[in-house]
Structures are given as structure tokens and as C-alpha cells.
Amino acid sequence: MRFTLDTNCIIDVEDDRPSAPFVRKLVSLHQKRGVNVAISAIGASERQRTGGYAQNFSEFQAKLKAVGLDSLELLPPLIYMDITFLDYSVWGDENDHLEHDIHNILFPKIEFLWMDYAKARSLPVDVLDKNWRNAKCDVLALWCHVKHGGGVFVTSDSNFHAETKREKLGSLGTGTIAVPQDALVIAKRQ
């Protein structure tokens, strides 16, 4: 069974938050008892805790190494110019609506396309708004999970756990969405 860690799990470990021990234990089960733990590579495109964004993918790899998560498979997201790193992204299929469907469930009040979002808010189009970018990264994290095998998506982000969204996301093939503690329980049952 595949477990996909989102960026919040990395932050949990970096900051030694209450979920960190569960993430670490889940990672320790990687490649044992049929457990496969991976990380959505869109995490490299997320806003850094210090502000700003990584200049290259190796910054993300160094962060993973620093917190002991560098042995995990990285799941490439869809390519988005000015967001993702081209060598760690994949081309999409114009007939595949999964990304759009995930977006509509997670962020029904945020426009799917940057240009539409910027126009609706009278924003300059040459600099991506951090809120739109964050929503796109969250969508692509779940997209990575589904497209690369599904199983259990591990996140402490409450937006993914909302009762009104759980069934809709499940219909898209997301499998189980769990907080780190619950994901560990599932992994130990393997």
C-alpha cells in the first residue's frame, strides 16, 4: 500500500510538531510489510517557512535530507511554468479532468486558472498570488497521490478532511485521506 506524504508532513518533522513522531514511524515502515511511503514533489514549489520559494529542486532535496526523508520516492506533479521544476514534473493529458475536479472540491471559491483569479481580484498577472499558488500546490499534491498509485494520502491540513469534501474526493480515487497518527495505524495493519 502506498502512503503519500504532503508538505504538511514535512513541516511536522521539520518543526517537531505533535504529528512528527507518527510521520517518522510511518517512514520507518517504508519498504517493510508492504508499506511504500512517497512524497509529492510539489512540496518543492510550496512557500518556504522563511518566506519566498526554492530557487531549484536541490533545495527541496536538501530539506528532505536534513529531516531524514530523502530515501522516499518523489512523485512528480504536473508541469506548471513559474511553479514547478521542469525536471521533476510531468506533462498532463488535456482529456484528464482530475486536477480540475480536485480543485473544484477543495477550492470552490478560487478560480482554477491564474489569469481568471488575477482578473477577478484586479491583480497584476506577472506575479503569482501566494494564495492561488498555495491552492494549486495542494491540488497537485493530491493529484500526485492519485496519479501515482493512490492508497493513503497523509496530511494534517483540515481542508482535505472536511466532511463535505471527503466523499467527493473519494469518488475521484483518492483512497483514504488520513492524519499522520491514523495513517500509522493503517500501516501497522499491513
Secondary structure, 3 states (H helix, E strand, C coil): CEEEECHHHHHHHHCCCCCHHHHHHHHHCCCCCCCEEEEEHHHHHCCCCCCCCCCCHHHHHHHHHHCCCCCCEEECCECCCCCCCHHHCECCCCCCCHHHHHHHHHCCCCCCCHHHHHHHCCCCCCCCCHHHHHHHHHHHHHHHHHHCCCCEEECCCHHHHCHHHHHHHHCCCCCEEECHHHHHHHHHCC
